[in-house]
Amino acid sequence: MTSIPDYSIKIWSPSKKFIFRFSFIFIFSFLFVFNNGAFPIFGYISKPLTDFMHWLTPWFAKTILRYQYDYTVFINGSGDTSYGWISLLLLIIIASAGTVMWSLFDSRRPNYENLYYWLTTAIRYYIALMLINYGVIKVMHLQMRPPSLTQLMQPLGEYSPMGLAWTFIGFSKGYNILIGIAEILSGLLLFRKTVVLGALVTIVTSINIMSINYFYDVPVKMISTALFLLSLFLLLPFAQTLFSIFIKGRPAQLTTIQPPRFNTAWKRKGLAVIKILILIIFGVQQVIGIFKTVELMNTYFRKSPLYGIYHFEKNNEDIKTIPKEWRQITFQHDNDHVFVRDIDYNPQTLPILIDVQQQKLTLNSYQYDYEIDQNGNILLAKTVENRLEKIKLIKQDPQQLELKKHSFHWIQEYPNSR
């Protein structure tokens, strides 16, 4: 008696199955190791894995690669550390070995449709939640801040490429809101029926992020590249359809990725509950994170009581407490440091102590009495060798700087490019 083959079962080619096995192991391990705060409370769950990688990566670098680097530098504000790149190499090696073993022990399986669904689900949530997180911060104008006083007075040649990019983006709140909304639109990936539209949005968004990171040397190249490649991975099943629509101009129908079939209602309902819980936890985490970020920003960017840019008044008297070459001083975000530039415009950061109650200011190892006149100028006084030294700091108006004077215009007779 011969059995009738079930033609409803999709048969994958051996090469497709092999590539999928590698993709499954590598991508899942990447999402776990380089989570970057994408999944809610994932940092607590993945701590054992993080601790293991903190041991394995330095050991692999030192013992196998003979590569020396500072082993105490893990993933921080820079995602492109030696630790990060070596960890990526480790994941490729582990995925390659795992693929070979998987292929040896599971060669007869016709396809991996169910596993593919769960892989794409993990990718969709990873991209969407991460970009929504960045998008919300940009909409709130909290990631790239407006230029500070010291940045306004900083020559272009002193900027690093990243500092230049951050200042350029941070200057415009409207631009931040626009690119923030574009990143928030990655939420389309959270729904199966809008996966294609969401992936098209995130491809464009991630290309923009990649361009800034690559060409302005921002150390988040690995993660931004991953966002682009993962978005591309989501579109692979729809490549032929999209080619027909956008290139050939022919009508075509997009299909929806179907989830695994569950025989019992509680499994279907349980999956829906899990999805809702993830989104609720993520939403609560976003709100808490925004409040914490705003609080941190308010603390970090708390203005000095003498906030402003000042020029030293030219004085023919012999002043002993202040170097003659000092020309400009900027009080900015705290009472601990002040920013000084000399006659050659060389920068210098100096400690300072301001006692508002006693109207005293300690600078350059001297304590002055100070007062503020009606124009906002600061008058410093210090008795030295039975002689009273008076120093006047003339306040400058940042709004008169070219960058601050000009805003949006519908009508411009001539371009204002300086």
Buried (B, 14 or more C-beta within 10 A) or exposed (E): EEEEEEEEEEEBEEEEBBEBBBBBBBBBBBBBBBBBEBBBEBEEEBEEBBEEBBEBBBEBBEEEEEEEBEBEEBBEEBBBBBBBBBBBBBBBEBBEEBBEEBBEEEEEEEBBEEBBBBBBBBBBBBBBBBBBBBBBBBBBBBBBBBBBBBBBBBEEEEBEEBEEBBBBBBBBBEBBBEBBEBBBBBBBBBBBEBBBBBBBBBBEBBEBBBEBBEEBEBBBBBBBBBBBEBBBBBBEBBEEBBEBBEEEEEEBEEEEBEEEEEEEEEEEEEBEEEBEEBBEEBEEBBEEBBEEBEEEBEEEEEEBEBEBBBBBEEEEEEBEBBBEEBBBBBBBBBBEBBBBBBEEEEBEEEEBEBEEEEEEBEBBEBBBEBEBEEEBBBBBEBEEEEEEBEBBBBBBEBEEBEEBEEEEEEEEEEEEEE
